[in-house]
């Protein structure tokens, strides 16, 4: 049994084994598309056990929206089994969610051009730029290349935004960056 529950702290993942034989560790993997997974933690197994064991892990930095998780159970001899994935929706937004690797300005936003600075991402890198309401409703989703000057005018992509709190997510082939945007 493998479950996940979203909370203000992140996503609590739990699983139970009825018994274990030759179990070295569990590799916990996360994905945003249920296709490409990255390892987020290795949790030691019990080796050999004939009793039910409970395991848990708190993912403190889940992606905004749907997160897919799967368990890869690895034996001491390197043999492994990948268990079916689970999907957990995460729409909690910490008050201090500001990602230093992407800069949105002005933030809070009132009027004029709303800019996204991608200075820490190489020019011509492929990315997916997404803007969501605080409730997870998609406002915009656009594939693009990072411009040479690293600047993206969000006003051109989103149009006018109503007052509220939004999340801007930038997804590259290797990273996901999310930052909060306040529109006054």
mmCIF file of the C-alpha atoms, coordinates in Angstrom:
data_MODEL
# 
_entry.id   MODEL 
# 
loop_
_atom_site.group_PDB 
_atom_site.id 
_atom_site.type_symbol 
_atom_site.label_atom_id 
_atom_site.label_alt_id 
_atom_site.label_comp_id 
_atom_site.label_asym_id 
_atom_site.label_entity_id 
_atom_site.label_seq_id 
_atom_site.pdbx_PDB_ins_code 
_atom_site.Cartn_x 
_atom_site.Cartn_y 
_atom_site.Cartn_z 
_atom_site.occupancy 
_atom_site.B_iso_or_equiv 
_atom_site.pdbx_formal_charge 
_atom_site.auth_seq_id 
_atom_site.auth_comp_id 
_atom_site.auth_asym_id 
_atom_site.auth_atom_id 
_atom_site.pdbx_PDB_model_num 
ATOM 1   C CA . UNK A 1 1   ? 0.000  0.000   0.000   1.00 0.00 ? 1   UNK A CA 1 
ATOM 2   C CA . UNK A 1 2   ? 1.494  3.359   -1.123  1.00 0.00 ? 2   UNK A CA 1 
ATOM 3   C CA . UNK A 1 3   ? -0.314 6.622   -0.346  1.00 0.00 ? 3   UNK A CA 1 
ATOM 4   C CA . UNK A 1 4   ? 0.307  10.364  -0.399  1.00 0.00 ? 4   UNK A CA 1 
ATOM 5   C CA . UNK A 1 5   ? -1.457 13.190  1.434   1.00 0.00 ? 5   UNK A CA 1 
ATOM 6   C CA . UNK A 1 6   ? -0.916 16.904  0.788   1.00 0.00 ? 6   UNK A CA 1 
ATOM 7   C CA . UNK A 1 7   ? -0.506 19.262  3.749   1.00 0.00 ? 7   UNK A CA 1 
ATOM 8   C CA . UNK A 1 8   ? 0.871  22.742  4.386   1.00 0.00 ? 8   UNK A CA 1 
ATOM 9   C CA . UNK A 1 9   ? 4.306  21.182  4.978   1.00 0.00 ? 9   UNK A CA 1 
ATOM 10  C CA . UNK A 1 10  ? 4.402  19.272  1.679   1.00 0.00 ? 10  UNK A CA 1 
ATOM 11  C CA . UNK A 1 11  ? 3.286  15.793  0.687   1.00 0.00 ? 11  UNK A CA 1 
ATOM 12  C CA . UNK A 1 12  ? 3.475  12.982  3.240   1.00 0.00 ? 12  UNK A CA 1 
ATOM 13  C CA . UNK A 1 13  ? 4.165  9.668   1.501   1.00 0.00 ? 13  UNK A CA 1 
ATOM 14  C CA . UNK A 1 14  ? 3.538  6.421   3.340   1.00 0.00 ? 14  UNK A CA 1 
ATOM 15  C CA . UNK A 1 15  ? 3.871  2.770   2.466   1.00 0.00 ? 15  UNK A CA 1 
ATOM 16  C CA . UNK A 1 16  ? 3.609  -0.567  4.233   1.00 0.00 ? 16  UNK A CA 1 
ATOM 17  C CA . UNK A 1 17  ? 5.427  -3.836  3.629   1.00 0.00 ? 17  UNK A CA 1 
ATOM 18  C CA . UNK A 1 18  ? 3.899  -7.059  4.913   1.00 0.00 ? 18  UNK A CA 1 
ATOM 19  C CA . UNK A 1 19  ? 7.338  -8.722  4.828   1.00 0.00 ? 19  UNK A CA 1 
ATOM 20  C CA . UNK A 1 20  ? 10.753 -8.064  3.300   1.00 0.00 ? 20  UNK A CA 1 
ATOM 21  C CA . UNK A 1 21  ? 13.475 -10.296 1.954   1.00 0.00 ? 21  UNK A CA 1 
ATOM 22  C CA . UNK A 1 22  ? 16.925 -9.020  0.961   1.00 0.00 ? 22  UNK A CA 1 
ATOM 23  C CA . UNK A 1 23  ? 15.535 -5.426  0.886   1.00 0.00 ? 23  UNK A CA 1 
ATOM 24  C CA . UNK A 1 24  ? 18.390 -2.890  0.749   1.00 0.00 ? 24  UNK A CA 1 
ATOM 25  C CA . UNK A 1 25  ? 16.431 0.338   0.186   1.00 0.00 ? 25  UNK A CA 1 
ATOM 26  C CA . UNK A 1 26  ? 13.486 2.105   -1.403  1.00 0.00 ? 26  UNK A CA 1 
ATOM 27  C CA . UNK A 1 27  ? 14.163 4.704   -4.072  1.00 0.00 ? 27  UNK A CA 1 
ATOM 28  C CA . UNK A 1 28  ? 11.398 7.307   -3.980  1.00 0.00 ? 28  UNK A CA 1 
ATOM 29  C CA . UNK A 1 29  ? 10.844 9.003   -7.336  1.00 0.00 ? 29  UNK A CA 1 
ATOM 30  C CA . UNK A 1 30  ? 8.751  12.034  -8.371  1.00 0.00 ? 30  UNK A CA 1 
ATOM 31  C CA . UNK A 1 31  ? 7.475  13.232  -11.741 1.00 0.00 ? 31  UNK A CA 1 
ATOM 32  C CA . UNK A 1 32  ? 5.303  16.028  -13.084 1.00 0.00 ? 32  UNK A CA 1 
ATOM 33  C CA . UNK A 1 33  ? 4.210  14.076  -16.169 1.00 0.00 ? 33  UNK A CA 1 
ATOM 34  C CA . UNK A 1 34  ? 4.128  10.415  -15.006 1.00 0.00 ? 34  UNK A CA 1 
ATOM 35  C CA . UNK A 1 35  ? 6.782  9.640   -17.641 1.00 0.00 ? 35  UNK A CA 1 
ATOM 36  C CA . UNK A 1 36  ? 10.080 11.221  -16.567 1.00 0.00 ? 36  UNK A CA 1 
ATOM 37  C CA . UNK A 1 37  ? 10.939 10.468  -12.943 1.00 0.00 ? 37  UNK A CA 1 
ATOM 38  C CA . UNK A 1 38  ? 13.686 11.870  -10.704 1.00 0.00 ? 38  UNK A CA 1 
ATOM 39  C CA . UNK A 1 39  ? 14.869 10.280  -7.462  1.00 0.00 ? 39  UNK A CA 1 
ATOM 40  C CA . UNK A 1 40  ? 14.082 12.506  -4.472  1.00 0.00 ? 40  UNK A CA 1 
ATOM 41  C CA . UNK A 1 41  ? 15.119 10.155  -1.642  1.00 0.00 ? 41  UNK A CA 1 
ATOM 42  C CA . UNK A 1 42  ? 16.527 6.757   -0.728  1.00 0.00 ? 42  UNK A CA 1 
ATOM 43  C CA . UNK A 1 43  ? 15.028 5.165   2.360   1.00 0.00 ? 43  UNK A CA 1 
ATOM 44  C CA . UNK A 1 44  ? 16.762 2.210   3.985   1.00 0.00 ? 44  UNK A CA 1 
ATOM 45  C CA . UNK A 1 45  ? 14.909 -1.096  3.933   1.00 0.00 ? 45  UNK A CA 1 
ATOM 46  C CA . UNK A 1 46  ? 14.803 -3.644  6.738   1.00 0.00 ? 46  UNK A CA 1 
ATOM 47  C CA . UNK A 1 47  ? 16.811 -6.334  4.982   1.00 0.00 ? 47  UNK A CA 1 
ATOM 48  C CA . UNK A 1 48  ? 14.747 -9.380  5.870   1.00 0.00 ? 48  UNK A CA 1 
ATOM 49  C CA . UNK A 1 49  ? 11.616 -9.093  7.978   1.00 0.00 ? 49  UNK A CA 1 
ATOM 50  C CA . UNK A 1 50  ? 8.545  -11.240 8.521   1.00 0.00 ? 50  UNK A CA 1 
ATOM 51  C CA . UNK A 1 51  ? 6.503  -8.481  10.202  1.00 0.00 ? 51  UNK A CA 1 
ATOM 52  C CA . UNK A 1 52  ? 4.550  -5.564  8.774   1.00 0.00 ? 52  UNK A CA 1 
ATOM 53  C CA . UNK A 1 53  ? 6.634  -2.378  8.566   1.00 0.00 ? 53  UNK A CA 1 
ATOM 54  C CA . UNK A 1 54  ? 5.493  1.207   8.044   1.00 0.00 ? 54  UNK A CA 1 
ATOM 55  C CA . UNK A 1 55  ? 7.563  3.732   6.110   1.00 0.00 ? 55  UNK A CA 1 
ATOM 56  C CA . UNK A 1 56  ? 7.059  7.433   5.505   1.00 0.00 ? 56  UNK A CA 1 
ATOM 57  C CA . UNK A 1 57  ? 8.757  10.368  3.813   1.00 0.00 ? 57  UNK A CA 1 
ATOM 58  C CA . UNK A 1 58  ? 7.789  14.057  3.727   1.00 0.00 ? 58  UNK A CA 1 
ATOM 59  C CA . UNK A 1 59  ? 8.346  15.687  0.332   1.00 0.00 ? 59  UNK A CA 1 
ATOM 60  C CA . UNK A 1 60  ? 8.903  19.262  1.520   1.00 0.00 ? 60  UNK A CA 1 
ATOM 61  C CA . UNK A 1 61  ? 9.242  20.718  -1.978  1.00 0.00 ? 61  UNK A CA 1 
ATOM 62  C CA . UNK A 1 62  ? 6.532  19.179  -4.172  1.00 0.00 ? 62  UNK A CA 1 
ATOM 63  C CA . UNK A 1 63  ? 5.593  20.761  -7.460  1.00 0.00 ? 63  UNK A CA 1 
ATOM 64  C CA . UNK A 1 64  ? 2.478  22.884  -7.666  1.00 0.00 ? 64  UNK A CA 1 
ATOM 65  C CA . UNK A 1 65  ? -0.313 20.836  -9.248  1.00 0.00 ? 65  UNK A CA 1 
ATOM 66  C CA . UNK A 1 66  ? -0.213 17.068  -9.719  1.00 0.00 ? 66  UNK A CA 1 
ATOM 67  C CA . UNK A 1 67  ? 2.838  15.181  -8.463  1.00 0.00 ? 67  UNK A CA 1 
ATOM 68  C CA . UNK A 1 68  ? 3.376  11.575  -9.481  1.00 0.00 ? 68  UNK A CA 1 
ATOM 69  C CA . UNK A 1 69  ? 5.343  9.310   -7.136  1.00 0.00 ? 69  UNK A CA 1 
ATOM 70  C CA . UNK A 1 70  ? 6.587  5.775   -7.460  1.00 0.00 ? 70  UNK A CA 1 
ATOM 71  C CA . UNK A 1 71  ? 8.637  3.415   -5.331  1.00 0.00 ? 71  UNK A CA 1 
ATOM 72  C CA . UNK A 1 72  ? 11.548 1.410   -6.613  1.00 0.00 ? 72  UNK A CA 1 
ATOM 73  C CA . UNK A 1 73  ? 12.444 -1.348  -4.142  1.00 0.00 ? 73  UNK A CA 1 
ATOM 74  C CA . UNK A 1 74  ? 16.112 -2.377  -4.503  1.00 0.00 ? 74  UNK A CA 1 
ATOM 75  C CA . UNK A 1 75  ? 17.595 -5.594  -3.121  1.00 0.00 ? 75  UNK A CA 1 
ATOM 76  C CA . UNK A 1 76  ? 21.140 -6.045  -1.783  1.00 0.00 ? 76  UNK A CA 1 
ATOM 77  C CA . UNK A 1 77  ? 22.095 -7.839  -5.009  1.00 0.00 ? 77  UNK A CA 1 
ATOM 78  C CA . UNK A 1 78  ? 20.893 -4.909  -7.156  1.00 0.00 ? 78  UNK A CA 1 
ATOM 79  C CA . UNK A 1 79  ? 17.683 -6.563  -8.334  1.00 0.00 ? 79  UNK A CA 1 
ATOM 80  C CA . UNK A 1 80  ? 14.723 -4.200  -8.118  1.00 0.00 ? 80  UNK A CA 1 
ATOM 81  C CA . UNK A 1 81  ? 10.987 -3.867  -8.553  1.00 0.00 ? 81  UNK A CA 1 
ATOM 82  C CA . UNK A 1 82  ? 9.204  -0.665  -9.562  1.00 0.00 ? 82  UNK A CA 1 
ATOM 83  C CA . UNK A 1 83  ? 5.760  -0.308  -7.999  1.00 0.00 ? 83  UNK A CA 1 
ATOM 84  C CA . UNK A 1 84  ? 2.828  1.470   -9.708  1.00 0.00 ? 84  UNK A CA 1 
ATOM 85  C CA . UNK A 1 85  ? 2.773  5.224   -9.301  1.00 0.00 ? 85  UNK A CA 1 
ATOM 86  C CA . UNK A 1 86  ? 0.336  7.374   -7.365  1.00 0.00 ? 86  UNK A CA 1 
ATOM 87  C CA . UNK A 1 87  ? -0.840 10.918  -8.125  1.00 0.00 ? 87  UNK A CA 1 
ATOM 88  C CA . UNK A 1 88  ? -1.122 13.581  -5.410  1.00 0.00 ? 88  UNK A CA 1 
ATOM 89  C CA . UNK A 1 89  ? -2.440 17.092  -6.059  1.00 0.00 ? 89  UNK A CA 1 
ATOM 90  C CA . UNK A 1 90  ? -0.617 19.903  -4.268  1.00 0.00 ? 90  UNK A CA 1 
ATOM 91  C CA . UNK A 1 91  ? -2.012 23.437  -4.221  1.00 0.00 ? 91  UNK A CA 1 
ATOM 92  C CA . UNK A 1 92  ? -0.583 24.740  -0.948  1.00 0.00 ? 92  UNK A CA 1 
ATOM 93  C CA . UNK A 1 93  ? 1.450  27.932  -1.253  1.00 0.00 ? 93  UNK A CA 1 
ATOM 94  C CA . UNK A 1 94  ? 3.889  28.913  1.459   1.00 0.00 ? 94  UNK A CA 1 
ATOM 95  C CA . UNK A 1 95  ? 3.780  32.658  2.208   1.00 0.00 ? 95  UNK A CA 1 
ATOM 96  C CA . UNK A 1 96  ? 7.484  32.937  1.516   1.00 0.00 ? 96  UNK A CA 1 
ATOM 97  C CA . UNK A 1 97  ? 7.464  31.189  -1.872  1.00 0.00 ? 97  UNK A CA 1 
ATOM 98  C CA . UNK A 1 98  ? 9.960  33.219  -3.847  1.00 0.00 ? 98  UNK A CA 1 
ATOM 99  C CA . UNK A 1 99  ? 12.394 31.294  -5.998  1.00 0.00 ? 99  UNK A CA 1 
ATOM 100 C CA . UNK A 1 100 ? 15.756 33.088  -6.258  1.00 0.00 ? 100 UNK A CA 1 
ATOM 101 C CA . UNK A 1 101 ? 16.513 31.323  -9.567  1.00 0.00 ? 101 UNK A CA 1 
ATOM 102 C CA . UNK A 1 102 ? 13.671 33.090  -11.380 1.00 0.00 ? 102 UNK A CA 1 
ATOM 103 C CA . UNK A 1 103 ? 12.778 36.716  -10.716 1.00 0.00 ? 103 UNK A CA 1 
ATOM 104 C CA . UNK A 1 104 ? 9.357  38.258  -11.338 1.00 0.00 ? 104 UNK A CA 1 
ATOM 105 C CA . UNK A 1 105 ? 9.158  42.031  -11.234 1.00 0.00 ? 105 UNK A CA 1 
ATOM 106 C CA . UNK A 1 106 ? 7.506  44.163  -10.204 1.00 0.00 ? 106 UNK A CA 1 
ATOM 107 C CA . UNK A 1 107 ? 6.132  41.878  -7.508  1.00 0.00 ? 107 UNK A CA 1 
ATOM 108 C CA . UNK A 1 108 ? 3.604  42.870  -6.202  1.00 0.00 ? 108 UNK A CA 1 
ATOM 109 C CA . UNK A 1 109 ? 2.399  43.876  -9.648  1.00 0.00 ? 109 UNK A CA 1 
ATOM 110 C CA . UNK A 1 110 ? 0.133  46.876  -10.295 1.00 0.00 ? 110 UNK A CA 1 
ATOM 111 C CA . UNK A 1 111 ? 0.361  47.877  -13.975 1.00 0.00 ? 111 UNK A CA 1 
ATOM 112 C CA . UNK A 1 112 ? 2.691  48.055  -16.963 1.00 0.00 ? 112 UNK A CA 1 
ATOM 113 C CA . UNK A 1 113 ? 5.046  45.304  -18.058 1.00 0.00 ? 113 UNK A CA 1 
ATOM 114 C CA . UNK A 1 114 ? 5.327  42.243  -15.840 1.00 0.00 ? 114 UNK A CA 1 
ATOM 115 C CA . UNK A 1 115 ? 8.736  40.694  -16.434 1.00 0.00 ? 115 UNK A CA 1 
ATOM 116 C CA . UNK A 1 116 ? 10.224 37.276  -15.715 1.00 0.00 ? 116 UNK A CA 1 
ATOM 117 C CA . UNK A 1 117 ? 14.012 37.136  -15.485 1.00 0.00 ? 117 UNK A CA 1 
ATOM 118 C CA . UNK A 1 118 ? 15.524 33.713  -16.197 1.00 0.00 ? 118 UNK A CA 1 
ATOM 119 C CA . UNK A 1 119 ? 19.145 34.770  -15.612 1.00 0.00 ? 119 UNK A CA 1 
ATOM 120 C CA . UNK A 1 120 ? 20.090 31.403  -14.117 1.00 0.00 ? 120 UNK A CA 1 
ATOM 121 C CA . UNK A 1 121 ? 18.908 29.422  -17.142 1.00 0.00 ? 121 UNK A CA 1 
ATOM 122 C CA . UNK A 1 122 ? 21.068 29.250  -20.264 1.00 0.00 ? 122 UNK A CA 1 
ATOM 123 C CA . UNK A 1 123 ? 19.781 31.084  -23.376 1.00 0.00 ? 123 UNK A CA 1 
ATOM 124 C CA . UNK A 1 124 ? 17.985 28.857  -25.916 1.00 0.00 ? 124 UNK A CA 1 
ATOM 125 C CA . UNK A 1 125 ? 17.069 26.308  -23.233 1.00 0.00 ? 125 UNK A CA 1 
ATOM 126 C CA . UNK A 1 126 ? 13.650 24.779  -23.902 1.00 0.00 ? 126 UNK A CA 1 
ATOM 127 C CA . UNK A 1 127 ? 11.134 25.368  -21.153 1.00 0.00 ? 127 UNK A CA 1 
ATOM 128 C CA . UNK A 1 128 ? 7.459  25.291  -20.332 1.00 0.00 ? 128 UNK A CA 1 
ATOM 129 C CA . UNK A 1 129 ? 6.125  28.452  -18.695 1.00 0.00 ? 129 UNK A CA 1 
ATOM 130 C CA . UNK A 1 130 ? 2.910  28.020  -16.698 1.00 0.00 ? 130 UNK A CA 1 
ATOM 131 C CA . UNK A 1 131 ? 0.828  30.510  -14.719 1.00 0.00 ? 131 UNK A CA 1 
ATOM 132 C CA . UNK A 1 132 ? -1.814 29.271  -12.241 1.00 0.00 ? 132 UNK A CA 1 
ATOM 133 C CA . UNK A 1 133 ? -4.302 30.828  -9.876  1.00 0.00 ? 133 UNK A CA 1 
ATOM 134 C CA . UNK A 1 134 ? -3.825 30.011  -6.216  1.00 0.00 ? 134 UNK A CA 1 
ATOM 135 C CA . UNK A 1 135 ? -6.573 27.369  -6.633  1.00 0.00 ? 135 UNK A CA 1 
ATOM 136 C CA . UNK A 1 136 ? -4.691 25.574  -9.394  1.00 0.00 ? 136 UNK A CA 1 
ATOM 137 C CA . UNK A 1 137 ? -6.626 26.905  -12.404 1.00 0.00 ? 137 UNK A CA 1 
ATOM 138 C CA . UNK A 1 138 ? -4.320 27.258  -15.404 1.00 0.00 ? 138 UNK A CA 1 
ATOM 139 C CA . UNK A 1 139 ? -4.123 30.809  -16.769 1.00 0.00 ? 139 UNK A CA 1 
ATOM 140 C CA . UNK A 1 140 ? -1.394 30.164  -19.329 1.00 0.00 ? 140 UNK A CA 1 
ATOM 141 C CA . UNK A 1 141 ? 0.895  27.387  -20.500 1.00 0.00 ? 141 UNK A CA 1 
ATOM 142 C CA . UNK A 1 142 ? 3.459  28.070  -23.196 1.00 0.00 ? 142 UNK A CA 1 
ATOM 143 C CA . UNK A 1 143 ? 6.532  26.243  -24.481 1.00 0.00 ? 143 UNK A CA 1 
ATOM 144 C CA . UNK A 1 144 ? 9.412  28.530  -25.403 1.00 0.00 ? 144 UNK A CA 1 
ATOM 145 C CA . UNK A 1 145 ? 13.165 28.999  -25.549 1.00 0.00 ? 145 UNK A CA 1 
ATOM 146 C CA . UNK A 1 146 ? 14.964 31.212  -23.038 1.00 0.00 ? 146 UNK A CA 1 
ATOM 147 C CA . UNK A 1 147 ? 15.708 34.484  -24.876 1.00 0.00 ? 147 UNK A CA 1 
ATOM 148 C CA . UNK A 1 148 ? 19.309 35.699  -25.224 1.00 0.00 ? 148 UNK A CA 1 
ATOM 149 C CA . UNK A 1 149 ? 18.586 38.529  -22.761 1.00 0.00 ? 149 UNK A CA 1 
ATOM 150 C CA . UNK A 1 150 ? 16.939 36.072  -20.299 1.00 0.00 ? 150 UNK A CA 1 
ATOM 151 C CA . UNK A 1 151 ? 13.833 38.317  -20.090 1.00 0.00 ? 151 UNK A CA 1 
ATOM 152 C CA . UNK A 1 152 ? 10.246 37.215  -20.773 1.00 0.00 ? 152 UNK A CA 1 
ATOM 153 C CA . UNK A 1 153 ? 7.368  39.705  -20.755 1.00 0.00 ? 153 UNK A CA 1 
ATOM 154 C CA . UNK A 1 154 ? 4.651  37.872  -18.824 1.00 0.00 ? 154 UNK A CA 1 
ATOM 155 C CA . UNK A 1 155 ? 2.089  40.524  -19.765 1.00 0.00 ? 155 UNK A CA 1 
ATOM 156 C CA . UNK A 1 156 ? 2.352  39.330  -23.393 1.00 0.00 ? 156 UNK A CA 1 
ATOM 157 C CA . UNK A 1 157 ? 1.643  35.751  -22.272 1.00 0.00 ? 157 UNK A CA 1 
ATOM 158 C CA . UNK A 1 158 ? -0.992 36.171  -19.568 1.00 0.00 ? 158 UNK A CA 1 
ATOM 159 C CA . UNK A 1 159 ? -2.819 39.316  -20.684 1.00 0.00 ? 159 UNK A CA 1 
ATOM 160 C CA . UNK A 1 160 ? -4.328 41.297  -17.833 1.00 0.00 ? 160 UNK A CA 1 
ATOM 161 C CA . UNK A 1 161 ? -4.526 39.486  -14.520 1.00 0.00 ? 161 UNK A CA 1 
ATOM 162 C CA . UNK A 1 162 ? -7.222 40.112  -11.929 1.00 0.00 ? 162 UNK A CA 1 
ATOM 163 C CA . UNK A 1 163 ? -6.166 40.989  -8.398  1.00 0.00 ? 163 UNK A CA 1 
ATOM 164 C CA . UNK A 1 164 ? -5.000 37.902  -6.552  1.00 0.00 ? 164 UNK A CA 1 
ATOM 165 C CA . UNK A 1 165 ? -2.153 35.492  -5.916  1.00 0.00 ? 165 UNK A CA 1 
ATOM 166 C CA . UNK A 1 166 ? -0.712 33.450  -8.771  1.00 0.00 ? 166 UNK A CA 1 
ATOM 167 C CA . UNK A 1 167 ? 2.023  30.890  -9.206  1.00 0.00 ? 167 UNK A CA 1 
ATOM 168 C CA . UNK A 1 168 ? 4.506  31.070  -12.050 1.00 0.00 ? 168 UNK A CA 1 
ATOM 169 C CA . UNK A 1 169 ? 6.166  27.746  -12.847 1.00 0.00 ? 169 UNK A CA 1 
ATOM 170 C CA . UNK A 1 170 ? 9.124  27.267  -15.183 1.00 0.00 ? 170 UNK A CA 1 
ATOM 171 C CA . UNK A 1 171 ? 9.875  23.679  -16.199 1.00 0.00 ? 171 UNK A CA 1 
ATOM 172 C CA . UNK A 1 172 ? 13.095 22.713  -17.977 1.00 0.00 ? 172 UNK A CA 1 
ATOM 173 C CA . UNK A 1 173 ? 14.310 19.213  -18.805 1.00 0.00 ? 173 UNK A CA 1 
ATOM 174 C CA . UNK A 1 174 ? 16.237 19.111  -15.518 1.00 0.00 ? 174 UNK A CA 1 
ATOM 175 C CA . UNK A 1 175 ? 14.481 21.479  -13.081 1.00 0.00 ? 175 UNK A CA 1 
ATOM 176 C CA . UNK A 1 176 ? 11.199 22.976  -12.010 1.00 0.00 ? 176 UNK A CA 1 
ATOM 177 C CA . UNK A 1 177 ? 11.095 26.478  -10.504 1.00 0.00 ? 177 UNK A CA 1 
ATOM 178 C CA . UNK A 1 178 ? 7.965  27.960  -8.929  1.00 0.00 ? 178 UNK A CA 1 
ATOM 179 C CA . UNK A 1 179 ? 7.478  31.459  -7.590  1.00 0.00 ? 179 UNK A CA 1 
ATOM 180 C CA . UNK A 1 180 ? 4.554  33.409  -6.174  1.00 0.00 ? 180 UNK A CA 1 
ATOM 181 C CA . UNK A 1 181 ? 3.177  36.504  -7.929  1.00 0.00 ? 181 UNK A CA 1 
ATOM 182 C CA . UNK A 1 182 ? 0.929  39.012  -6.191  1.00 0.00 ? 182 UNK A CA 1 
ATOM 183 C CA . UNK A 1 183 ? -1.308 41.195  -8.373  1.00 0.00 ? 183 UNK A CA 1 
ATOM 184 C CA . UNK A 1 184 ? -2.799 44.264  -6.651  1.00 0.00 ? 184 UNK A CA 1 
# 
